[in-house]
Amino acid sequence: MNSVRRSETNKFKRVHLYYKYTGFYTFVWDSLKKAAGPIALAIVALILLDLYVIDFAGVFVHVTENYAPVNILLVFLASETLLGLVPPEIFIAWSSKMPNPILYLSLIATMSYLGGIFSYFIGKWLLTIPRIFNYMETKMKKHLRHIRKWGGFLIVVGALLPIPYSMTSMAAGMIHYRFTSFLLFGLLRYLRFYLYALAIFNLM
């Protein structure tokens, strides 16, 4: 029993040292530092705008009353597939004004999860087009290098933290990362949406 525990401890230490020396922890920390400022500014800006300029609650109520939820969900799916063009926080705020906020929050989390899957297959498809592949190889060189080094852990980080999940998913497809593992790690996308909703629902 003790030998099994020692083996597991040694394995954990080896994994820890690998990610430490390859710069994984530094990458995550730098990404968090870069994201923290813009996110904080965006939240402060939203609060100030809501207090003095725009009634965001009224805006989202107007949207929910005049646009079919399925259309909004499809727009979000397209955004999450195409490199996260629209911040997910806007859609989380929208879900807070729906008749069943948790249901709609779960739906947009599902759209984000599906968007990642679509991005994964877009990445695989890009490999078949030399000109596009060369372009993406240049633009996504850093993500591809990180995915090759860190695999699932970077997908976990992309699912949980403010790192473009679509780009990480596309890179995973381009290097033929194992699809079943990608699906499993991607489920953490739901956790990210629920955690963000705890803060955003209280603001709206």
SEGUVO-738185 format. One record per residue: residue number from 1; chain; x, z, y of N, C-alpha, C in turn. Coordinates in steps of 0.05 Angstrom, whole numbers, plus 5000, padded with zeros to 4 digits. Example, Ala and Ser with C-alpha at 12.3 -4.5 7.8 and 13.67 -1.06 7.14 Angstrom:
! residues 2
@resi 1 chain A npx 5264 npz 5156 npy 4886 capx 5246 capz 5156 capy 4910 cpx 5264 cpz 5156 cpy 4934
@resi 2 chain A npx 5257 npz 5142 npy 4955 capx 5273 capz 5143 capy 4979 cpx 5258 cpz 5157 cpy 5001
END
This chain:
! residues 204
@resi 1 chain A npx 5017 npz 5000 npy 4976 capx 5000 capz 5000 capy 5000 cpx 5017 cpz 5000 cpy 5025
@resi 2 chain A npx 5038 npz 5017 npy 5025 capx 5056 capz 5019 capy 5048 cpx 5071 cpz 4993 cpy 5052
@resi 3 chain A npx 5079 npz 4981 npy 5029 capx 5094 capz 4956 capy 5032 cpx 5077 cpz 4933 cpy 5044
@resi 4 chain A npx 5050 npz 4934 npy 5037 capx 5032 capz 4914 capy 5049 cpx 5030 cpz 4918 cpy 5079
@resi 5 chain A npx 5027 npz 4943 npy 5087 capx 5025 capz 4950 capy 5115 cpx 5050 cpz 4942 cpy 5130
@resi 6 chain A npx 5073 npz 4947 npy 5118 capx 5099 capz 4940 capy 5131 cpx 5101 cpz 4909 cpy 5134
@resi 7 chain A npx 5092 npz 4895 npy 5113 capx 5093 capz 4866 capy 5113 cpx 5075 cpz 4855 cpy 5136
@resi 8 chain A npx 5051 npz 4867 npy 5139 capx 5033 capz 4858 capy 5160 cpx 5044 cpz 4865 cpy 5187
@resi 9 chain A npx 5057 npz 4888 npy 5190 capx 5069 capz 4896 capy 5215 cpx 5092 cpz 4877 cpy 5222
@resi 10 chain A npx 5108 npz 4871 npy 5203 capx 5131 capz 4853 capy 5208 cpx 5121 cpz 4825 cpy 5215
@resi 11 chain A npx 5099 npz 4816 npy 5203 capx 5088 capz 4790 capy 5209 cpx 5078 cpz 4789 cpy 5238
@resi 12 chain A npx 5064 npz 4811 npy 5246 capx 5054 capz 4813 capy 5273 cpx 5078 cpz 4813 cpy 5293
@resi 13 chain A npx 5099 npz 4827 npy 5287 capx 5122 capz 4828 capy 5304 cpx 5135 cpz 4801 cpy 5307
@resi 14 chain A npx 5137 npz 4786 npy 5285 capx 5149 capz 4759 capy 5286 cpx 5132 cpz 4740 cpy 5303
@resi 15 chain A npx 5105 npz 4742 npy 5300 capx 5087 capz 4726 capy 5316 cpx 5090 cpz 4733 cpy 5346
@resi 16 chain A npx 5091 npz 4759 npy 5351 capx 5094 capz 4769 capy 5379 cpx 5120 cpz 4758 cpy 5391
@resi 17 chain A npx 5142 npz 4760 npy 5376 capx 5167 capz 4751 capy 5387 cpx 5168 cpz 4721 cpy 5391
@resi 18 chain A npx 5154 npz 4706 npy 5373 capx 5153 capz 4677 capy 5376 cpx 5139 cpz 4670 cpy 5402
@resi 19 chain A npx 5116 npz 4682 npy 5407 capx 5101 capz 4675 capy 5432 cpx 5115 cpz 4686 cpy 5456
@resi 20 chain A npx 5130 npz 4707 npy 5453 capx 5145 capz 4718 capy 5476 cpx 5168 cpz 4699 cpy 5484
@resi 21 chain A npx 5183 npz 4690 npy 5464 capx 5207 capz 4674 capy 5470 cpx 5200 cpz 4645 cpy 5476
@resi 22 chain A npx 5177 npz 4635 npy 5467 capx 5169 capz 4608 capy 5474 cpx 5154 cpz 4606 cpy 5501
@resi 23 chain A npx 5150 npz 4629 npy 5513 capx 5138 capz 4629 capy 5540 cpx 5108 cpz 4630 cpy 5541
@resi 24 chain A npx 5095 npz 4636 npy 5518 capx 5065 capz 4637 capy 5517 cpx 5054 cpz 4658 cpy 5536
@resi 25 chain A npx 5065 npz 4682 npy 5535 capx 5055 capz 4703 capy 5552 cpx 5059 cpz 4697 cpy 5581
@resi 26 chain A npx 5082 npz 4685 npy 5588 capx 5087 capz 4678 capy 5615 cpx 5067 cpz 4657 cpy 5625
@resi 27 chain A npx 5062 npz 4637 npy 5607 capx 5043 capz 4616 capy 5614 cpx 5015 cpz 4628 cpy 5620
@resi 28 chain A npx 5006 npz 4646 npy 5603 capx 4980 capz 4659 capy 5606 cpx 4979 cpz 4675 cpy 5632
@resi 29 chain A npx 5000 npz 4691 npy 5637 capx 5001 capz 4707 capy 5661 cpx 5002 cpz 4690 cpy 5686
@resi 30 chain A npx 5018 npz 4669 npy 5686 capx 5019 capz 4651 capy 5709 cpx 4992 cpz 4638 cpy 5714
@resi 31 chain A npx 4978 npz 4630 npy 5692 capx 4952 capz 4617 capy 5695 cpx 4932 cpz 4637 cpy 5707
@resi 32 chain A npx 4933 npz 4662 npy 5698 capx 4915 capz 4682 capy 5709 cpx 4920 cpz 4687 cpy 5738
@resi 33 chain A npx 4945 npz 4688 npy 5745 capx 4952 capz 4693 capy 5774 cpx 4942 cpz 4670 cpy 5791
@resi 34 chain A npx 4946 npz 4645 npy 5781 capx 4937 capz 4622 capy 5797 cpx 4907 cpz 4622 cpy 5799
@resi 35 chain A npx 4893 npz 4630 npy 5778 capx 4864 capz 4629 capy 5778 cpx 4851 cpz 4652 cpy 5793
@resi 36 chain A npx 4865 npz 4675 npy 5793 capx 4853 capz 4699 capy 5805 cpx 4846 cpz 4696 cpy 5835
@resi 37 chain A npx 4865 npz 4684 npy 5850 capx 4860 capz 4681 capy 5878 cpx 4836 cpz 4663 cpy 5885
@resi 38 chain A npx 4836 npz 4638 npy 5874 capx 4813 capz 4621 capy 5879 cpx 4786 cpz 4633 cpy 5870
@resi 39 chain A npx 4786 npz 4646 npy 5847 capx 4761 capz 4658 capy 5837 cpx 4752 cpz 4680 cpy 5856
@resi 40 chain A npx 4771 npz 4697 npy 5864 capx 4764 capz 4719 capy 5883 cpx 4753 cpz 4708 cpy 5909
@resi 41 chain A npx 4767 npz 4687 npy 5920 capx 4758 capz 4675 capy 5944 cpx 4730 cpz 4662 cpy 5941
@resi 42 chain A npx 4726 npz 4649 npy 5919 capx 4700 capz 4637 capy 5914 cpx 4678 cpz 4657 cpy 5913
@resi 43 chain A npx 4683 npz 4680 npy 5900 capx 4663 capz 4701 capy 5898 cpx 4657 cpz 4713 cpy 5926
@resi 44 chain A npx 4678 npz 4718 npy 5941 capx 4675 capz 4729 capy 5969 cpx 4659 cpz 4709 cpy 5986
@resi 45 chain A npx 4667 npz 4683 npy 5983 capx 4653 capz 4663 capy 5999 cpx 4623 cpz 4661 cpy 5992
@resi 46 chain A npx 4618 npz 4663 npy 5966 capx 4590 capz 4662 capy 5957 cpx 4574 cpz 4686 cpy 5969
@resi 47 chain A npx 4587 npz 4709 npy 5968 capx 4573 capz 4733 capy 5979 cpx 4568 cpz 4730 cpy 6008
@resi 48 chain A npx 4588 npz 4721 npy 6024 capx 4585 capz 4718 capy 6053 cpx 4565 cpz 4697 cpy 6060
@resi 49 chain A npx 4566 npz 4674 npy 6045 capx 4547 capz 4653 capy 6050 cpx 4518 cpz 4663 cpy 6044
@resi 50 chain A npx 4516 npz 4678 npy 6022 capx 4489 capz 4688 capy 6014 cpx 4479 cpz 4707 cpy 6035
@resi 51 chain A npx 4497 npz 4723 npy 6047 capx 4488 capz 4743 capy 6066 cpx 4481 cpz 4731 cpy 6093
@resi 52 chain A npx 4497 npz 4711 npy 6102 capx 4495 capz 4702 capy 6130 cpx 4486 cpz 4673 cpy 6134
@resi 53 chain A npx 4488 npz 4657 npy 6113 capx 4483 capz 4628 capy 6117 cpx 4461 cpz 4617 cpy 6099
@resi 54 chain A npx 4465 npz 4619 npy 6073 capx 4446 capz 4607 capy 6054 cpx 4435 cpz 4628 cpy 6035
@resi 55 chain A npx 4409 npz 4626 npy 6030 capx 4397 capz 4644 capy 6010 cpx 4400 cpz 4631 cpy 5983
@resi 56 chain A npx 4422 npz 4637 npy 5969 capx 4427 capz 4624 capy 5944 cpx 4405 cpz 4630 cpy 5923
@resi 57 chain A npx 4394 npz 4653 npy 5924 capx 4372 capz 4659 capy 5906 cpx 4349 cpz 4639 cpy 5910
@resi 58 chain A npx 4343 npz 4634 npy 5935 capx 4322 capz 4615 capy 5941 cpx 4329 cpz 4587 cpy 5933
@resi 59 chain A npx 4355 npz 4579 npy 5936 capx 4364 capz 4553 capy 5928 cpx 4361 cpz 4549 cpy 5898
@resi 60 chain A npx 4369 npz 4569 npy 5883 capx 4367 capz 4566 capy 5854 cpx 4338 cpz 4567 cpy 5844
@resi 61 chain A npx 4321 npz 4582 npy 5858 capx 4293 capz 4582 capy 5852 cpx 4281 cpz 4554 cpy 5857
@resi 62 chain A npx 4289 npz 4542 npy 5880 capx 4280 capz 4515 capy 5886 cpx 4289 cpz 4495 cpy 5864
@resi 63 chain A npx 4314 npz 4498 npy 5856 capx 4324 capz 4479 capy 5835 cpx 4308 cpz 4483 cpy 5809
@resi 64 chain A npx 4303 npz 4508 npy 5802 capx 4289 capz 4513 capy 5776 cpx 4260 cpz 4503 cpy 5778
@resi 65 chain A npx 4249 npz 4502 npy 5802 capx 4221 capz 4493 capy 5805 cpx 4218 cpz 4463 cpy 5807
@resi 66 chain A npx 4240 npz 4449 npy 5815 capx 4238 capz 4421 capy 5821 cpx 4254 cpz 4403 cpy 5802
@resi 67 chain A npx 4271 npz 4414 npy 5785 capx 4286 capz 4398 capy 5767 cpx 4282 cpz 4408 cpy 5738
@resi 68 chain A npx 4278 npz 4390 npy 5720 capx 4274 capz 4397 capy 5692 cpx 4300 cpz 4410 cpy 5681
@resi 69 chain A npx 4297 npz 4433 npy 5667 capx 4321 capz 4446 capy 5656 cpx 4338 cpz 4428 cpy 5639
@resi 70 chain A npx 4325 npz 4410 npy 5624 capx 4340 capz 4392 capy 5606 cpx 4359 cpz 4374 cpy 5622
@resi 71 chain A npx 4350 npz 4366 npy 5646 capx 4368 capz 4349 capy 5663 cpx 4392 cpz 4364 cpy 5672
@resi 72 chain A npx 4388 npz 4389 npy 5680 capx 4410 capz 4406 capy 5690 cpx 4429 cpz 4412 cpy 5667
@resi 73 chain A npx 4418 npz 4417 npy 5643 capx 4435 capz 4422 capy 5620 cpx 4452 cpz 4397 cpy 5613
@resi 74 chain A npx 4440 npz 4374 npy 5615 capx 4455 capz 4349 capy 5609 cpx 4477 cpz 4344 cpy 5630
@resi 75 chain A npx 4471 npz 4350 npy 5655 capx 4492 capz 4348 capy 5676 cpx 4516 cpz 4366 cpy 5669
@resi 76 chain A npx 4509 npz 4390 npy 5661 capx 4530 capz 4409 capy 5654 cpx 4546 cpz 4400 cpy 5630
@resi 77 chain A npx 4532 npz 4389 npy 5610 capx 4545 capz 4379 capy 5586 cpx 4565 cpz 4357 cpy 5594
@resi 78 chain A npx 4556 npz 4339 npy 5611 capx 4574 capz 4317 capy 5620 cpx 4598 cpz 4329 cpy 5635
@resi 79 chain A npx 4594 npz 4349 npy 5652 capx 4616 capz 4361 capy 5667 cpx 4636 cpz 4374 cpy 5648
@resi 80 chain A npx 4626 npz 4389 npy 5628 capx 4644 capz 4403 capy 5609 cpx 4658 cpz 4383 cpy 5591
@resi 81 chain A npx 4647 npz 4360 npy 5587 capx 4661 capz 4339 capy 5571 cpx 4682 cpz 4325 cpy 5587
@resi 82 chain A npx 4677 npz 4321 npy 5613 capx 4696 capz 4305 capy 5630 cpx 4712 cpz 4324 cpy 5648
@resi 83 chain A npx 4728 npz 4340 npy 5635 capx 4749 capz 4357 capy 5648 cpx 4737 cpz 4378 cpy 5667
@resi 84 chain A npx 4713 npz 4387 npy 5662 capx 4701 capz 4410 capy 5677 cpx 4699 cpz 4404 cpy 5707
@resi 85 chain A npx 4685 npz 4382 npy 5713 capx 4683 capz 4373 capy 5741 cpx 4668 cpz 4393 cpy 5759
@resi 86 chain A npx 4648 npz 4407 npy 5748 capx 4632 capz 4426 capy 5763 cpx 4638 cpz 4454 cpy 5752
@resi 87 chain A npx 4644 npz 4474 npy 5770 capx 4649 capz 4501 capy 5760 cpx 4626 cpz 4512 cpy 5744
@resi 88 chain A npx 4632 npz 4524 npy 5720 capx 4610 capz 4535 capy 5704 cpx 4595 cpz 4558 cpy 5717
@resi 89 chain A npx 4609 npz 4571 npy 5737 capx 4596 capz 4594 capy 5750 cpx 4570 cpz 4586 cpy 5764
@resi 90 chain A npx 4569 npz 4561 npy 5774 capx 4545 capz 4551 capy 5788 cpx 4521 cpz 4551 cpy 5768
@resi 91 chain A npx 4527 npz 4542 npy 5744 capx 4506 capz 4540 capy 5724 cpx 4498 cpz 4568 cpy 5713
@resi 92 chain A npx 4518 npz 4586 npy 5712 capx 4511 capz 4613 capy 5704 cpx 4492 cpz 4626 cpy 5724
@resi 93 chain A npx 4498 npz 4621 npy 5750 capx 4480 capz 4631 capy 5771 cpx 4452 cpz 4618 cpy 5769
@resi 94 chain A npx 4451 npz 4592 npy 5762 capx 4426 capz 4579 capy 5758 cpx 4410 cpz 4591 cpy 5735
@resi 95 chain A npx 4424 npz 4598 npy 5713 capx 4410 capz 4610 capy 5690 cpx 4398 cpz 4637 cpy 5697
@resi 96 chain A npx 4410 npz 4651 npy 5717 capx 4400 capz 4677 capy 5724 cpx 4372 cpz 4676 cpy 5737
@resi 97 chain A npx 4364 npz 4652 npy 5747 capx 4338 capz 4649 capy 5760 cpx 4317 cpz 4636 cpy 5742
@resi 98 chain A npx 4324 npz 4632 npy 5717 capx 4306 capz 4620 capy 5698 cpx 4288 cpz 4642 cpy 5686
@resi 99 chain A npx 4264 npz 4634 npy 5675 capx 4246 capz 4654 capy 5664 cpx 4259 cpz 4672 cpy 5642
@resi 100 chain A npx 4276 npz 4660 npy 5626 capx 4291 capz 4676 capy 5606 cpx 4321 cpz 4672 cpy 5610
@resi 101 chain A npx 4333 npz 4688 npy 5627 capx 4361 capz 4683 capy 5635 cpx 4381 cpz 4683 cpy 5611
@resi 102 chain A npx 4377 npz 4701 npy 5592 capx 4395 capz 4702 capy 5569 cpx 4393 cpz 4677 cpy 5552
@resi 103 chain A npx 4369 npz 4667 npy 5548 capx 4365 capz 4642 capy 5533 cpx 4380 cpz 4619 cpy 5547
@resi 104 chain A npx 4376 npz 4616 npy 5573 capx 4389 capz 4594 capy 5587 cpx 4419 cpz 4597 cpy 5590
@resi 105 chain A npx 4428 npz 4622 npy 5592 capx 4456 capz 4628 capy 5591 cpx 4468 cpz 4619 cpy 5565
@resi 106 chain A npx 4454 npz 4625 npy 5543 capx 4463 capz 4617 capy 5516 cpx 4463 cpz 4586 cpy 5514
@resi 107 chain A npx 4444 npz 4573 npy 5526 capx 4443 capz 4544 capy 5525 cpx 4466 cpz 4531 cpy 5540
@resi 108 chain A npx 4473 npz 4542 npy 5564 capx 4495 capz 4530 capy 5578 cpx 4522 cpz 4536 cpy 5564
@resi 109 chain A npx 4523 npz 4559 npy 5551 capx 4547 capz 4565 capy 5535 cpx 4549 cpz 4545 cpy 5512
@resi 110 chain A npx 4527 npz 4539 npy 5501 capx 4526 capz 4519 capy 5479 cpx 4534 cpz 4491 cpy 5490
@resi 111 chain A npx 4525 npz 4484 npy 5513 capx 4533 capz 4459 capy 5525 cpx 4563 cpz 4458 cpy 5530
@resi 112 chain A npx 4574 npz 4480 npy 5538 capx 4603 capz 4481 capy 5543 cpx 4618 cpz 4478 cpy 5516
@resi 113 chain A npx 4608 npz 4492 npy 5496 capx 4620 capz 4490 capy 5469 cpx 4619 cpz 4461 cpy 5459
@resi 114 chain A npx 4596 npz 4449 npy 5462 capx 4593 capz 4421 capy 5453 cpx 4610 cpz 4402 cpy 5470
@resi 115 chain A npx 4612 npz 4408 npy 5496 capx 4630 capz 4392 capy 5513 cpx 4659 cpz 4393 cpy 5504
@resi 116 chain A npx 4667 npz 4416 npy 5494 capx 4694 capz 4418 capy 5483 cpx 4698 cpz 4401 cpy 5458
@resi 117 chain A npx 4677 npz 4401 npy 5441 capx 4678 capz 4385 capy 5417 cpx 4680 cpz 4355 cpy 5424
@resi 118 chain A npx 4663 npz 4347 npy 5444 capx 4664 capz 4319 capy 5452 cpx 4692 cpz 4312 cpy 5464
@resi 119 chain A npx 4703 npz 4330 npy 5479 capx 4730 capz 4326 capy 5491 cpx 4750 cpz 4323 cpy 5468
@resi 120 chain A npx 4747 npz 4339 npy 5448 capx 4766 capz 4338 capy 5425 cpx 4766 cpz 4310 cpy 5413
@resi 121 chain A npx 4742 npz 4298 npy 5409 capx 4740 capz 4271 capy 5397 cpx 4748 cpz 4250 cpy 5417
@resi 122 chain A npx 4744 npz 4255 npy 5443 capx 4755 capz 4236 capy 5463 cpx 4785 cpz 4235 cpy 5461
@resi 123 chain A npx 4797 npz 4258 npy 5457 capx 4826 capz 4260 capy 5454 cpx 4836 cpz 4243 cpy 5430
@resi 124 chain A npx 4821 npz 4245 npy 5408 capx 4828 capz 4230 capy 5384 cpx 4825 cpz 4200 cpy 5390
@resi 125 chain A npx 4803 npz 4193 npy 5404 capx 4797 capz 4165 capy 5409 cpx 4818 cpz 4153 cpy 5428
@resi 126 chain A npx 4828 npz 4169 npy 5447 capx 4848 capz 4159 capy 5466 cpx 4873 cpz 4150 cpy 5452
@resi 127 chain A npx 4879 npz 4162 npy 5429 capx 4903 capz 4154 capy 5414 cpx 4902 cpz 4125 cpy 5406
@resi 128 chain A npx 4878 npz 4113 npy 5404 capx 4876 capz 4086 capy 5395 cpx 4879 cpz 4065 cpy 5417
@resi 129 chain A npx 4881 npz 4075 npy 5442 capx 4883 capz 4057 capy 5465 cpx 4910 cpz 4062 cpy 5478
@resi 130 chain A npx 4930 npz 4045 npy 5473 capx 4957 capz 4050 capy 5482 cpx 4960 cpz 4056 cpy 5512
@resi 131 chain A npx 4946 npz 4040 npy 5529 capx 4949 capz 4043 capy 5558 cpx 4938 cpz 4070 cpy 5567
@resi 132 chain A npx 4914 npz 4077 npy 5557 capx 4902 capz 4103 capy 5564 cpx 4918 cpz 4126 cpy 5552
@resi 133 chain A npx 4927 npz 4122 npy 5528 capx 4943 capz 4143 capy 5515 cpx 4968 cpz 4149 cpy 5531
@resi 134 chain A npx 4982 npz 4128 npy 5540 capx 5006 capz 4132 capy 5556 cpx 5000 cpz 4146 cpy 5582
@resi 135 chain A npx 4978 npz 4139 npy 5595 capx 4969 capz 4153 capy 5619 cpx 4964 cpz 4182 cpy 5614
@resi 136 chain A npx 4948 npz 4188 npy 5593 capx 4941 capz 4216 capy 5587 cpx 4966 cpz 4231 cpy 5577
@resi 137 chain A npx 4983 npz 4218 npy 5564 capx 5008 capz 4231 capy 5554 cpx 5024 cpz 4240 cpy 5578
@resi 138 chain A npx 5023 npz 4226 npy 5600 capx 5037 capz 4233 capy 5624 cpx 5022 cpz 4256 cpy 5639
@resi 139 chain A npx 4996 npz 4252 npy 5643 capx 4980 capz 4272 capy 5658 cpx 4977 cpz 4298 cpy 5643
@resi 140 chain A npx 4976 npz 4297 npy 5617 capx 4970 capz 4320 capy 5600 cpx 4995 cpz 4329 cpy 5585
@resi 141 chain A npx 5018 npz 4321 npy 5594 capx 5042 capz 4326 capy 5579 cpx 5046 cpz 4356 cpy 5574
@resi 142 chain A npx 5041 npz 4372 npy 5595 capx 5045 capz 4401 capy 5592 cpx 5025 cpz 4413 cpy 5572
@resi 143 chain A npx 5000 npz 4405 npy 5573 capx 4980 capz 4415 capy 5554 cpx 4987 cpz 4407 cpy 5526
@resi 144 chain A npx 4995 npz 4382 npy 5522 capx 5002 capz 4373 capy 5495 cpx 5026 cpz 4388 cpy 5484
@resi 145 chain A npx 5046 npz 4393 npy 5501 capx 5069 capz 4408 capy 5492 cpx 5061 cpz 4437 cpy 5485
@resi 146 chain A npx 5044 npz 4449 npy 5501 capx 5035 capz 4476 capy 5495 cpx 5018 cpz 4478 cpy 5470
@resi 147 chain A npx 5000 npz 4458 npy 5466 capx 4984 capz 4458 capy 5442 cpx 5001 cpz 4456 cpy 5417
@resi 148 chain A npx 5021 npz 4438 npy 5418 capx 5039 capz 4435 capy 5395 cpx 5054 cpz 4461 cpy 5389
@resi 149 chain A npx 5062 npz 4476 npy 5410 capx 5077 capz 4500 capy 5406 cpx 5059 cpz 4523 cpy 5397
@resi 150 chain A npx 5035 npz 4526 npy 5411 capx 5020 capz 4551 capy 5408 cpx 4993 cpz 4547 cpy 5393
@resi 151 chain A npx 4984 npz 4522 npy 5390 capx 4961 capz 4517 capy 5374 cpx 4936 cpz 4533 cpy 5381
@resi 152 chain A npx 4926 npz 4548 npy 5362 capx 4901 capz 4562 capy 5365 cpx 4901 cpz 4582 cpy 5388
@resi 153 chain A npx 4924 npz 4595 npy 5393 capx 4924 capz 4615 capy 5414 cpx 4918 cpz 4603 cpy 5441
@resi 154 chain A npx 4927 npz 4578 npy 5446 capx 4922 capz 4566 capy 5472 cpx 4892 cpz 4557 cpy 5473
@resi 155 chain A npx 4881 npz 4550 npy 5451 capx 4852 capz 4544 capy 5450 cpx 4836 cpz 4569 cpy 5457
@resi 156 chain A npx 4844 npz 4592 npy 5446 capx 4831 capz 4617 capy 5452 cpx 4833 cpz 4623 cpy 5482
@resi 157 chain A npx 4857 npz 4619 npy 5493 capx 4861 capz 4624 capy 5522 cpx 4843 cpz 4605 cpy 5538
@resi 158 chain A npx 4843 npz 4579 npy 5530 capx 4826 capz 4560 capy 5544 cpx 4797 cpz 4566 cpy 5543
@resi 159 chain A npx 4788 npz 4578 npy 5520 capx 4760 capz 4585 capy 5517 cpx 4752 cpz 4609 cpy 5534
@resi 160 chain A npx 4771 npz 4628 npy 5537 capx 4764 capz 4653 capy 5550 cpx 4771 cpz 4654 cpy 5580
@resi 161 chain A npx 4793 npz 4640 npy 5588 capx 4803 capz 4644 capy 5615 cpx 4798 cpz 4619 cpy 5632
@resi 162 chain A npx 4802 npz 4621 npy 5658 capx 4797 capz 4599 capy 5676 cpx 4818 cpz 4577 cpy 5675
@resi 163 chain A npx 4822 npz 4567 npy 5650 capx 4840 capz 4544 capy 5645 cpx 4822 cpz 4522 cpy 5636
@resi 164 chain A npx 4826 npz 4497 npy 5646 capx 4807 capz 4475 capy 5638 cpx 4804 cpz 4472 cpy 5608
@resi 165 chain A npx 4781 npz 4481 npy 5597 capx 4776 capz 4481 capy 5569 cpx 4774 cpz 4452 cpy 5558
@resi 166 chain A npx 4762 npz 4435 npy 5574 capx 4759 capz 4407 capy 5566 cpx 4787 cpz 4395 cpy 5562
@resi 167 chain A npx 4806 npz 4400 npy 5580 capx 4832 capz 4389 capy 5578 cpx 4847 cpz 4400 cpy 5553
@resi 168 chain A npx 4844 npz 4426 npy 5548 capx 4856 capz 4438 capy 5524 cpx 4844 cpz 4426 cpy 5499
@resi 169 chain A npx 4817 npz 4422 npy 5499 capx 4804 capz 4410 capy 5476 cpx 4813 cpz 4381 cpy 5472
@resi 170 chain A npx 4815 npz 4366 npy 5493 capx 4824 capz 4338 capy 5491 cpx 4853 cpz 4337 cpy 5480
@resi 171 chain A npx 4870 npz 4355 npy 5489 capx 4897 capz 4356 capy 5479 cpx 4898 cpz 4363 cpy 5449
@resi 172 chain A npx 4880 npz 4381 npy 5441 capx 4878 capz 4388 capy 5413 cpx 4871 cpz 4364 cpy 5396
@resi 173 chain A npx 4852 npz 4348 npy 5406 capx 4845 capz 4323 capy 5391 cpx 4868 cpz 4303 cpy 5390
@resi 174 chain A npx 4883 npz 4301 npy 5412 capx 4904 capz 4282 capy 5413 cpx 4927 cpz 4288 cpy 5393
@resi 175 chain A npx 4931 npz 4314 npy 5387 capx 4952 capz 4321 capy 5368 cpx 4940 cpz 4325 cpy 5340
@resi 176 chain A npx 4914 npz 4319 npy 5336 capx 4901 capz 4323 capy 5310 cpx 4902 cpz 4352 cpy 5301
@resi 177 chain A npx 4897 npz 4370 npy 5320 capx 4895 capz 4398 capy 5312 cpx 4871 cpz 4401 cpy 5293
@resi 178 chain A npx 4874 npz 4419 npy 5273 capx 4854 capz 4422 capy 5252 cpx 4827 cpz 4428 cpy 5264
@resi 179 chain A npx 4807 npz 4411 npy 5258 capx 4781 capz 4413 capy 5271 cpx 4766 cpz 4438 cpy 5265
@resi 180 chain A npx 4767 npz 4448 npy 5240 capx 4753 capz 4472 capy 5232 cpx 4764 cpz 4496 cpy 5248
@resi 181 chain A npx 4790 npz 4497 npy 5251 capx 4802 capz 4519 capy 5267 cpx 4794 cpz 4517 cpy 5296
@resi 182 chain A npx 4794 npz 4492 npy 5306 capx 4785 capz 4487 capy 5334 cpx 4757 cpz 4498 cpy 5338
@resi 183 chain A npx 4739 npz 4492 npy 5320 capx 4711 capz 4501 capy 5322 cpx 4709 cpz 4531 cpy 5322
@resi 184 chain A npx 4725 npz 4544 npy 5305 capx 4725 capz 4573 capy 5303 cpx 4735 cpz 4586 cpy 5329
@resi 185 chain A npx 4758 npz 4577 npy 5338 capx 4769 capz 4589 capy 5363 cpx 4751 cpz 4583 cpy 5387
@resi 186 chain A npx 4738 npz 4560 npy 5387 capx 4721 capz 4552 capy 5409 cpx 4697 cpz 4570 cpy 5413
@resi 187 chain A npx 4689 npz 4584 npy 5392 capx 4666 capz 4602 capy 5394 cpx 4669 cpz 4624 cpy 5415
@resi 188 chain A npx 4694 npz 4629 npy 5422 capx 4700 capz 4649 capy 5443 cpx 4690 cpz 4640 cpy 5470
@resi 189 chain A npx 4683 npz 4614 npy 5472 capx 4671 capz 4604 capy 5497 cpx 4646 cpz 4619 cpy 5504
@resi 190 chain A npx 4631 npz 4627 npy 5483 capx 4606 capz 4642 capy 5488 cpx 4613 cpz 4669 cpy 5501
@resi 191 chain A npx 4634 npz 4682 npy 5491 capx 4642 capz 4708 capy 5502 cpx 4648 cpz 4706 cpy 5532
@resi 192 chain A npx 4662 npz 4684 npy 5539 capx 4669 capz 4680 capy 5567 cpx 4644 cpz 4678 cpy 5585
@resi 193 chain A npx 4624 npz 4664 npy 5576 capx 4600 capz 4660 capy 5592 cpx 4585 cpz 4686 cpy 5594
@resi 194 chain A npx 4583 npz 4702 npy 5573 capx 4569 capz 4727 capy 5574 cpx 4583 cpz 4747 cpy 5592
@resi 195 chain A npx 4610 npz 4747 npy 5592 capx 4625 capz 4766 capy 5609 cpx 4622 cpz 4758 cpy 5638
@resi 196 chain A npx 4624 npz 4732 npy 5644 capx 4620 capz 4723 capy 5672 cpx 4592 cpz 4729 cpy 5681
@resi 197 chain A npx 4572 npz 4726 npy 5664 capx 4544 capz 4731 capy 5671 cpx 4540 cpz 4760 cpy 5679
@resi 198 chain A npx 4555 npz 4779 npy 5667 capx 4552 capz 4807 capy 5675 cpx 4557 cpz 4811 cpy 5705
@resi 199 chain A npx 4577 npz 4796 npy 5715 capx 4583 capz 4798 capy 5744 cpx 4564 cpz 4781 cpy 5761
@resi 200 chain A npx 4560 npz 4756 npy 5753 capx 4544 capz 4738 capy 5769 cpx 4515 cpz 4745 cpy 5771
@resi 201 chain A npx 4503 npz 4755 npy 5749 capx 4475 capz 4762 capy 5749 cpx 4470 cpz 4785 cpy 5768
@resi 202 chain A npx 4490 npz 4802 npy 5772 capx 4486 capz 4825 capy 5790 cpx 4489 cpz 4816 cpy 5819
@resi 203 chain A npx 4502 npz 4793 npy 5824 capx 4505 capz 4783 capy 5851 cpx 4482 cpz 4767 cpy 5861
@resi 204 chain A npx 4468 npz 4754 npy 5842 capx 4447 capz 4735 capy 5850 cpx 4420 cpz 4750 cpy 5853
END
